[in-house]
């Protein structure tokens, strides 16, 4: 009798756990859909206001370090993914903007932007948000300075793309959001499924020891992120779960920066704009900066 009761309790516990997992999955999906709509509203307004034509006017006449800082700042306030940033970068360069300033924009835009920071703050808190934003901004400025050398100017392939400034309209927001869901809803579901699975995952002591103690953990996370491709907004909820599981914060941030800032789709686009020497140096620079940033974040936090 007692064994039967104990068995019923175990089965009931398993059933409730399964129900909880499904509830968590569905709440995660619908929560992200609502949050992304709010983020998307801000993104569409910013994207319409800061068109590449307006950015051209910003950069003309800028010289020295101020141009790189402006490039990183322009990237930080414009909500473009790495694939969208590539043609805008091409438009800036073809409009005679110094390519180093445009590279700072190219690095900053997909890794940091106001909508992403809203999500970041909601899930990570103010301190980690500030650290991530400062590190990404610094990487963008340094990357622009390194790759802005005049000897790389001849390694750019001329291509011209200009986005039309459509302005802000509610109908346009909803239309683009529906289009966004058609292409990225599966990614949201996959991200939610991964988050649900990770919720019950407990990393072993050996795994935690490797991520916090091995010098290869952060470089490997950057390589893994570079192979994958995801918008920074998609990566933030999963990164927050990784942090809750005890993974090294520097490793998590380095992975998120690499996955959002570099990916196979954007790399293919860059092959149309960068010649092989500049593309190789760009990837080496980005890999080095993301890796060093991961170690730096681990050290200060």
C-alpha positions as MATLAB code, in Angstrom:
seq = 'XXXXXXXXXXXXXXXXXXXXXXXXXXXXXXXXXXXXXXXXXXXXXXXXXXXXXXXXXXXXXXXXXXXXXXXXXXXXXXXXXXXXXXXXXXXXXXXXXXXXXXXXXXXXXXXXXXXXXXXXXXXXXXXXXXXXXXXXXXXXXXXXXXXXXXXXXXXXXXXXXXXXXXXXXXXXXXXXXXXXXXXXXXXXXXXXXXXXXXXXXXXXXXXXXXXXXXXXXXXXXXXXXXXXXXXXXXXXXXXXXXXXXXXXXXXXXXXXXXXXXXXXXXXXXXXXXXXXXXXXXXXXXXXXXXXXXXXXXXXXX';
ca = [
       0.000    0.000    0.000;
       2.752    2.377    1.009;
       4.750    1.416   -2.073;
       1.719    2.051   -4.270;
       1.181    5.472   -2.719;
       4.859    6.282   -3.141;
       4.690    5.213   -6.792;
       1.633    7.427   -7.367;
       3.451   10.367   -5.827;
       6.454    9.791   -8.101;
       4.254    9.528  -11.175;
       2.347   12.623  -10.125;
       5.632   14.467   -9.642;
       6.845   13.429  -13.082;
       3.549   14.444  -14.654;
       3.584   17.871  -13.038;
       7.210   18.300  -14.077;
       6.287   17.512  -17.664;
       3.339   19.923  -17.511;
       5.595   22.567  -16.035;
       8.065   22.100  -18.875;
       5.331   22.575  -21.480;
       3.979   25.607  -19.639;
       7.490   27.037  -19.473;
       8.016   26.399  -23.191;
       4.745   28.076  -24.215;
       5.178   30.994  -21.825;
       8.732   31.447  -23.084;
       7.554   31.534  -26.711;
       4.645   33.929  -26.154;
       6.739   36.080  -23.839;
       9.423   36.393  -26.492;
       6.852   37.140  -29.202;
       5.433   40.023  -27.183;
       8.835   41.290  -26.100;
      10.154   41.080  -29.649;
       7.143   43.014  -30.948;
       7.979   45.831  -28.529;
      11.661   45.626  -29.467;
      10.750   45.435  -33.167;
       8.659   48.601  -32.890;
      11.696   50.490  -31.581;
      13.920   48.836  -34.176;
      11.711   49.828  -37.133;
      11.590   53.435  -35.967;
      15.364   53.596  -35.537;
      15.996   51.823  -38.826;
      13.750   54.301  -40.636;
      15.266   57.317  -38.910;
      18.909   56.297  -39.209;
      18.976   55.307  -42.866;
      22.357   54.939  -44.528;
      21.739   58.258  -46.322;
      21.457   60.040  -42.966;
      24.537   58.181  -41.765;
      26.432   59.492  -44.804;
      25.727   63.049  -43.660;
      26.957   62.233  -40.178;
      30.332   60.965  -41.322;
      31.289   63.557  -43.910;
      34.019   65.805  -42.542;
      34.920   63.565  -39.591;
      38.613   62.868  -39.032;
      40.802   60.832  -36.708;
      39.572   58.985  -33.634;
      36.283   60.895  -33.629;
      35.301   59.140  -36.859;
      35.846   55.682  -35.347;
      33.920   56.632  -32.203;
      31.113   58.009  -34.358;
      31.126   54.811  -36.439;
      30.793   52.671  -33.308;
      28.127   55.006  -31.897;
      26.123   54.927  -35.131;
      26.301   51.139  -35.079;
      25.313   51.008  -31.421;
      22.084   52.959  -31.950;
      20.981   51.239  -35.173;
      19.268   47.838  -34.838;
      20.794   45.962  -37.759;
      21.798   42.306  -37.793;
      25.165   41.371  -39.279;
      23.627   40.506  -42.670;
      21.742   43.825  -42.882;
      24.813   45.765  -41.787;
      26.957   44.480  -44.670;
      25.082   46.276  -47.517;
      24.836   49.445  -45.403;
      28.591   49.240  -44.870;
      28.991   48.964  -48.646;
      26.793   52.025  -49.151;
      28.863   54.049  -46.687;
      32.161   53.089  -48.331;
      30.824   53.758  -51.830;
      29.799   57.218  -50.630;
      33.440   57.964  -49.785;
      33.142   57.399  -46.023;
      36.524   56.287  -44.668;
      36.368   52.492  -44.583;
      37.765   52.347  -41.043;
      34.801   54.368  -39.740;
      32.455   52.081  -41.664;
      34.137   48.986  -40.176;
      33.529   50.343  -36.664;
      29.882   50.622  -37.687;
      29.970   47.105  -39.161;
      31.251   45.615  -35.893;
      29.064   47.573  -33.473;
      25.664   47.386  -35.139;
      24.924   43.637  -34.855;
      26.450   43.177  -31.396;
      24.900   46.135  -29.570;
      21.778   48.233  -30.139;
      19.027   49.819  -27.989;
      16.406   47.066  -28.483;
      18.951   44.386  -27.572;
      20.056   46.339  -24.513;
      16.439   46.433  -23.292;
      16.373   42.637  -23.411;
      19.859   42.486  -21.936;
      18.904   44.691  -18.990;
      15.695   42.757  -18.349;
      17.531   39.424  -18.155;
      21.088   40.241  -17.032;
      20.688   43.387  -14.958;
      22.381   46.772  -15.141;
      25.972   45.862  -14.287;
      26.406   43.124  -16.886;
      24.553   45.205  -19.486;
      26.938   48.115  -18.956;
      30.006   45.857  -19.135;
      28.783   44.187  -22.328;
      27.932   47.527  -23.983;
      31.294   49.116  -23.110;
      33.272   46.075  -24.287;
      31.386   45.834  -27.605;
      31.791   49.567  -28.213;
      35.523   49.380  -27.476;
      35.937   46.383  -29.804;
      34.217   48.329  -32.593;
      36.515   51.334  -32.178;
      39.707   49.243  -31.954;
      38.629   47.044  -34.867;
      38.016   50.112  -37.007;
      41.398   51.556  -36.072;
      43.243   48.334  -36.938;
      41.403   47.652  -40.198;
      41.176   51.313  -41.191;
      44.764   51.269  -42.421;
      44.967   52.802  -45.888;
      46.692   49.725  -47.286;
      43.395   47.847  -46.917;
      41.485   50.364  -49.001;
      42.524   48.633  -52.211;
      41.129   45.369  -50.823;
      37.547   46.641  -50.940;
      35.313   45.529  -53.812;
      33.086   48.340  -55.062;
      29.396   47.681  -54.619;
      26.573   50.161  -54.106;
      23.428   49.560  -52.095;
      21.212   52.270  -50.608;
      18.161   51.603  -48.440;
      15.069   53.721  -48.958;
      13.941   55.724  -45.935;
      10.369   54.524  -45.426;
       9.763   56.381  -42.179;
       7.718   55.145  -39.232;
       4.185   53.866  -39.775;
       2.191   51.478  -37.590;
       1.062   49.538  -40.637;
       4.696   49.198  -41.682;
       5.692   48.028  -38.190;
       3.051   45.292  -38.176;
       3.732   44.314  -41.792;
       7.445   43.935  -41.160;
       6.793   42.098  -37.892;
       4.635   39.551  -39.706;
       7.434   39.117  -42.241;
       9.872   38.804  -39.350;
       7.791   36.027  -37.800;
       7.528   34.112  -41.062;
      11.289   33.832  -41.301;
      12.315   33.741  -37.639;
       9.405   32.139  -35.770;
      11.093   28.712  -36.124;
      14.231   30.222  -34.585;
      12.169   31.548  -31.653;
      10.623   28.106  -31.119;
      14.038   26.438  -31.320;
      15.501   28.988  -28.877;
      12.582   28.355  -26.503;
      13.021   24.579  -26.829;
      16.747   24.894  -26.099;
      16.020   27.131  -23.113;
      13.445   24.638  -21.804;
      15.893   21.776  -22.177;
      18.687   23.737  -20.540;
      16.417   24.639  -17.644;
      16.725   21.120  -16.247;
      20.356   20.654  -17.356;
      22.984   20.722  -14.640;
      26.553   21.038  -15.957;
      29.016   18.664  -14.376;
      31.831   19.879  -12.172;
      34.276   18.865  -14.883;
      32.486   20.967  -17.498;
      32.318   23.992  -15.202;
      35.972   23.509  -14.374;
      36.852   23.477  -18.068;
      34.843   26.633  -18.858;
      36.353   28.523  -15.939;
      39.869   27.121  -15.901;
      40.909   26.143  -19.415;
      42.568   28.766  -21.593;
      40.965   27.100  -24.628;
      37.352   27.475  -23.458;
      36.838   31.092  -24.536;
      38.615   30.790  -27.932;
      36.535   27.678  -28.675;
      33.351   29.528  -27.729;
      34.264   32.326  -30.159;
      34.860   29.799  -32.950;
      31.543   28.084  -32.183;
      29.745   31.425  -32.211;
      31.385   32.395  -35.490;
      30.180   29.193  -37.125;
      26.643   29.736  -35.883;
      24.516   32.753  -36.732;
      21.821   34.432  -34.642;
      20.516   37.879  -33.876;
      21.744   39.206  -30.534;
      18.123   39.402  -29.316;
      17.793   35.657  -29.916;
      20.984   34.897  -28.000;
      20.270   36.914  -24.854;
      17.657   34.581  -23.257;
      19.861   31.536  -23.864;
      22.902   33.401  -22.535;
      20.984   34.237  -19.365;
      20.203   30.562  -18.829;
      23.861   29.648  -19.374;
      24.775   32.199  -16.710;
      22.239   30.708  -14.287;
      23.851   27.292  -14.815;
      27.177   28.658  -13.636;
      29.048   29.002  -16.928;
      31.797   31.574  -17.124;
      30.363   34.995  -17.957;
      33.308   35.883  -20.193;
      32.782   32.713  -22.208;
      29.057   33.441  -22.571;
      29.588   37.043  -23.689;
      32.356   36.065  -26.126;
      30.072   33.437  -27.664;
      27.188   35.921  -27.963;
      29.387   38.578  -29.566;
      30.789   36.103  -32.097;
      27.420   34.531  -32.975;
      25.771   37.929  -33.522;
      28.721   39.815  -35.012;
      30.065   37.135  -37.333;
      28.254   34.222  -38.937;
      28.311   32.178  -42.118;
      25.554   34.223  -43.869;
      27.264   37.555  -43.179;
      30.644   36.022  -44.034;
      29.318   35.043  -47.464;
      28.103   38.614  -47.973;
      31.484   39.978  -46.937;
      33.164   37.925  -49.655;
      31.384   40.236  -52.135;
      32.904   43.318  -50.491;
      36.249   42.242  -48.989;
      39.071   40.696  -50.977;
      40.712   37.640  -49.470;
      43.504   39.477  -47.656;
      41.159   41.948  -45.940;
      38.588   39.235  -45.169;
      41.231   37.075  -43.510;
      42.621   39.979  -41.514;
      39.088   41.044  -40.534;
      38.266   37.570  -39.189;
      41.602   37.338  -37.369;
      41.058   40.766  -35.790;
      37.489   39.987  -34.740;
      38.474   36.591  -33.327;
      41.343   38.123  -31.345;
      39.252   40.994  -29.978;
      36.316   38.785  -28.978;
      38.658   36.281  -27.316;
      40.585   38.941  -25.398;
      37.291   40.527  -24.362;
      36.080   37.200  -22.995;
      39.213   36.881  -20.862;
      38.911   40.522  -19.765;
      35.255   40.128  -18.726;
      36.109   36.923  -16.831;
      38.887   38.782  -15.043;
      36.901   41.870  -13.981;
      33.788   39.904  -12.997;
];
